[in-house]
Amino acid sequence: MAAVLDAVRAFFAPPAAPAFVIDTEAPADVVARKKSSEKIRRDRVPAEGLAIVARDRQGHVIGTVRLWNIEAGVSREGRPVDALLLGPLAVDAAHEGKGIGSALMRAAMLEARRREHGAILLVGDAAYYERFGFFSDKAQHLVMPGPFARERFLGLELKPGWLDGAAGMVVASGRKLSQAHMRRVS
């Protein structure tokens, strides 16, 4: 009889609040999930000549990579260390596995070197980026603004020794979007 009464009570009891709800994203939610790299890129334009795309035979963009001007902390002498931040690197899902991402990486690195930049930093999968020469030890004394995974924070010196002694916070240093452009986009 007690089991029957418990079942009846449970049936008429107010429902417990769910542990979570599914909802439509609001503009404020986007800010809550911003990555450190996105914070650096916000309201900036990519470094000159370093917004690179891959196109298919019809001219459609199927991949992209961008590099951004940053200051990678300061040197031992206290001077800002100019560098680049890579990201995002993206390839259309229909074209993954064809070497497009690798080709974009090589093109970006070559162009950055040609433009005489000293180093590139990124937050990404070490297993993928190590083949291009990116390693965590190059960024070991640097930090990103906001949360980041230390083991995914990688650096590549385009000029030997460029990041030697660099320490501190990575901050944006590139050109800002013009206010007029920002109003048009909004």
VMD Tcl script that draws the C-alpha trace (Angstrom):
set ca {
  {0.00 0.00 0.00}
  {2.87 2.42 0.80}
  {4.27 2.00 -2.73}
  {0.91 2.93 -4.24}
  {0.66 6.07 -2.06}
  {4.22 7.08 -3.03}
  {3.35 6.69 -6.72}
  {0.19 8.81 -6.32}
  {2.11 11.52 -4.39}
  {4.84 11.58 -7.08}
  {2.21 11.91 -9.80}
  {0.63 14.98 -8.17}
  {3.86 16.58 -6.88}
  {5.07 19.73 -8.65}
  {7.73 18.93 -11.22}
  {11.36 19.47 -10.20}
  {13.21 22.26 -11.97}
  {15.27 20.88 -14.86}
  {19.07 20.87 -14.52}
  {19.35 22.83 -17.77}
  {17.23 24.24 -20.57}
  {17.73 24.52 -24.30}
  {17.18 28.03 -25.61}
  {17.86 30.31 -28.55}
  {21.17 32.15 -28.32}
  {20.93 35.81 -27.36}
  {23.52 38.45 -28.33}
  {24.86 38.52 -24.76}
  {25.56 34.77 -24.95}
  {28.06 35.29 -27.76}
  {30.24 37.45 -25.52}
  {30.21 34.78 -22.83}
  {31.89 32.24 -25.10}
  {34.53 34.42 -26.71}
  {37.93 32.81 -26.92}
  {41.10 34.66 -25.97}
  {42.09 34.84 -29.65}
  {38.73 36.35 -30.55}
  {39.20 39.03 -27.90}
  {42.48 40.06 -29.54}
  {40.94 40.14 -33.03}
  {37.82 42.07 -32.01}
  {37.47 45.41 -33.85}
  {40.77 44.88 -35.71}
  {41.74 44.20 -39.29}
  {44.19 41.46 -40.26}
  {47.86 42.28 -40.74}
  {48.63 43.85 -44.13}
  {48.62 41.17 -46.85}
  {47.97 38.34 -44.40}
  {44.28 37.54 -44.93}
  {44.60 34.64 -47.35}
  {41.92 32.47 -49.00}
  {41.78 29.31 -51.08}
  {39.26 29.27 -53.92}
  {37.83 26.43 -55.96}
  {37.83 26.46 -59.76}
  {34.61 28.49 -59.79}
  {36.15 31.16 -57.57}
  {34.29 30.22 -54.39}
  {36.18 30.59 -51.12}
  {36.82 27.13 -49.68}
  {39.42 27.99 -47.06}
  {40.84 30.95 -45.21}
  {43.58 31.94 -42.80}
  {44.24 35.30 -41.18}
  {47.14 36.70 -39.21}
  {46.85 39.65 -36.82}
  {49.40 42.11 -35.50}
  {50.10 41.65 -31.79}
  {52.63 42.48 -29.15}
  {53.92 39.23 -27.66}
  {54.70 40.55 -24.22}
  {57.91 42.50 -23.72}
  {61.60 41.75 -24.24}
  {64.17 41.50 -21.46}
  {64.81 45.21 -22.09}
  {61.11 46.04 -21.58}
  {60.29 46.75 -25.24}
  {57.14 45.30 -26.87}
  {57.85 42.24 -29.02}
  {56.01 42.59 -32.35}
  {54.57 39.33 -33.66}
  {51.55 37.86 -35.42}
  {48.61 35.83 -34.12}
  {47.29 33.20 -36.53}
  {43.62 32.38 -36.67}
  {41.27 31.31 -37.65}
  {42.41 28.67 -40.13}
  {39.25 27.23 -41.67}
  {38.44 24.93 -44.59}
  {34.96 24.20 -45.96}
  {33.90 20.77 -44.68}
  {33.27 19.56 -48.24}
  {36.95 20.14 -49.04}
  {38.63 18.80 -45.88}
  {41.43 16.29 -46.27}
  {42.68 17.70 -49.58}
  {45.68 19.59 -48.17}
  {44.01 23.00 -48.36}
  {44.68 23.82 -44.71}
  {48.34 22.88 -45.09}
  {48.65 24.94 -48.26}
  {47.09 27.94 -46.51}
  {49.46 27.54 -43.56}
  {52.52 27.40 -45.81}
  {51.33 30.41 -47.83}
  {50.68 32.42 -44.65}
  {54.08 31.55 -43.18}
  {55.87 32.35 -46.43}
  {54.11 35.71 -46.80}
  {54.74 36.62 -43.14}
  {58.43 35.82 -43.61}
  {58.52 37.80 -46.87}
  {57.02 40.78 -45.01}
  {59.83 40.41 -42.44}
  {57.70 39.50 -39.41}
  {59.62 37.86 -36.58}
  {57.22 35.28 -35.11}
  {53.75 33.79 -35.26}
  {51.70 32.63 -32.26}
  {48.49 30.59 -32.26}
  {46.18 28.60 -30.04}
  {45.52 25.24 -31.66}
  {46.12 21.52 -31.86}
  {49.84 20.90 -31.28}
  {49.73 17.61 -33.19}
  {48.59 19.48 -36.31}
  {50.72 22.63 -36.06}
  {54.03 21.03 -35.01}
  {54.58 19.87 -38.60}
  {54.85 23.57 -39.53}
  {57.36 24.27 -36.76}
  {55.03 25.56 -34.04}
  {55.92 24.51 -30.49}
  {54.69 25.41 -27.00}
  {58.17 26.23 -25.66}
  {58.28 29.35 -27.86}
  {55.24 30.75 -26.01}
  {56.03 29.43 -22.53}
  {56.47 32.85 -20.89}
  {53.52 34.48 -22.66}
  {49.85 34.53 -21.67}
  {46.66 35.22 -23.56}
  {43.97 37.60 -22.25}
  {41.36 35.35 -20.71}
  {41.24 31.58 -20.49}
  {43.42 29.47 -22.79}
  {44.90 25.98 -22.78}
  {48.65 26.33 -22.12}
  {49.48 23.16 -24.11}
  {47.67 24.59 -27.16}
  {49.49 27.95 -27.09}
  {52.21 27.60 -29.72}
  {54.83 29.76 -31.35}
  {57.03 29.77 -34.45}
  {60.03 32.05 -34.89}
  {60.40 33.31 -38.45}
  {63.63 34.99 -37.32}
  {65.79 32.88 -34.98}
  {65.70 34.08 -31.38}
  {62.82 36.53 -31.97}
  {60.86 35.30 -28.94}
  {63.91 34.77 -26.67}
  {63.13 36.52 -23.41}
  {59.63 37.55 -24.47}
  {57.31 37.45 -21.46}
  {53.93 38.82 -20.46}
  {50.50 39.39 -21.94}
  {49.72 39.12 -25.65}
  {47.85 42.24 -26.76}
  {46.45 43.50 -30.05}
  {48.57 46.07 -31.85}
  {47.18 46.12 -35.36}
  {44.96 48.55 -37.18}
  {41.46 49.03 -35.80}
  {38.32 48.86 -37.86}
  {37.18 52.38 -38.69}
  {34.19 53.63 -36.75}
  {32.31 54.20 -40.04}
  {32.87 50.58 -41.07}
  {31.72 49.35 -37.67}
  {28.46 51.33 -37.93}
  {27.75 49.89 -41.42}
  {28.28 46.33 -40.18}
  {26.06 46.77 -37.10}
}
mol new
graphics top color blue
foreach p $ca { graphics top sphere $p radius 0.5 }
foreach p [lrange $ca 0 end-1] q [lrange $ca 1 end] { graphics top cylinder $p $q radius 0.2 }
display resetview
